Amino acid sequence: MADKVLVFYGSYRSDRMGIRLADYLVKELGARGASAELVDAKAVNLPMLDRMYKEYPKGEAPAAMEALAEKIRTADAFVFVTGEYNWGPQPGLKNLTDHFLEEWFWRPAAVASYSAGRFSGVRSGSIWHSILSEMGMVVISSALAVGPISQTLDADGNPTGGAGEALQKAFPRFADDLAWWTEAAREQRTRKAPPY
């Protein structure tokens, strides 16, 4: 059975560079046999958080929120692709994730950060570890940090130059770590129901 992995991306900017990393991850996870799907916060376009999904009466949540809740509930694992805005997480991605809570529980998550500069979004990536843990996910220890993004991946998400080679070297460990935890979580859920 293919691992169903949702790859979340959250920039709303008109000249988005991080989409290259999101596209790369979807493609590379797919090449390893996963069923990977991009969830673009800009395309989903949820409003600024007013009510969480769970706060709507059953069947009354906005259609985009309902569809995404179902995708999250049925996914095996998640990858969060995050840029860094003033040392912090992108508001678009944070807003999207905050609409949900129980839907995330008991599945692994991975963080891939990027930036235009040499720090590769690592400060934001570090922040996401605690955010995702609080939201009920097991965050894998392997992370990807990509920067400068424009020198690592071309417009189609293909690795370029030395930075692209470094990404290709780092990706297998990241993917193996996520796949191991994905299998472990799925197997555990078949043996024993989560405690809450």
PEUR-V853771 format. One record per pair of residues at least 12 apart in sequence whose C-alpha atoms are under 7 Angstrom apart, sorted by the first residue. I is the first residue (numbers start at 1). GAP is how many residues later the second one is. Records with the same first field share a line. If there is no record, write none. Layout:
I = GAP, GAP
//
This chain:
2 = 31, 32, 33
3 = 31, 32, 73
4 = 30, 31, 32, 71, 72, 73
5 = 29, 30, 31, 32, 70, 71, 72, 73
6 = 30, 31, 32, 33, 69, 71, 72, 73
7 = 15, 19, 29, 30, 31, 32, 71, 72, 73
8 = 30, 31, 32, 71, 72, 73
9 = 13, 30, 31, 32, 71, 72, 73, 84
10 = 30, 31, 32, 72, 80, 82, 83
11 = 31, 79, 81, 82
12 = 30, 80
17 = 132, 133
18 = 65, 96
20 = 133, 135, 136, 137
21 = 136
22 = 59
23 = 134
24 = 133, 134
26 = 12
41 = 51, 52, 55
44 = 20
46 = 50
48 = 47
49 = 46, 50
52 = 47, 48
53 = 12, 46, 47
69 = 34
72 = 31, 32
73 = 30, 31
76 = 31, 106
77 = 30, 31, 32, 105
78 = 30, 31, 32
79 = 30, 31, 32
80 = 30, 31, 32
81 = 30, 31, 32
82 = 30, 31, 32, 42, 43
83 = 30, 31, 32, 38, 41
84 = 31, 37, 40
87 = 36, 37
88 = 35, 36
89 = 35
101 = 34
104 = 31, 32, 33
105 = 30, 31, 32
106 = 30, 31, 32, 79
107 = 30, 31, 75, 78
108 = 29, 30, 31, 32, 73, 74
109 = 28, 29, 30, 31
110 = 29, 30, 33, 68
111 = 14, 32, 33
112 = 13, 31, 32, 33
113 = 12, 31, 32, 33
114 = 31, 32, 33, 35
115 = 31, 32, 33, 34
116 = 31, 32, 33, 34
117 = 30, 31
118 = 29, 30
119 = 28
120 = 25, 26, 27, 28
121 = 24
122 = 23
140 = 37, 38
142 = 32, 35
143 = 31
151 = 12
152 = 12
//
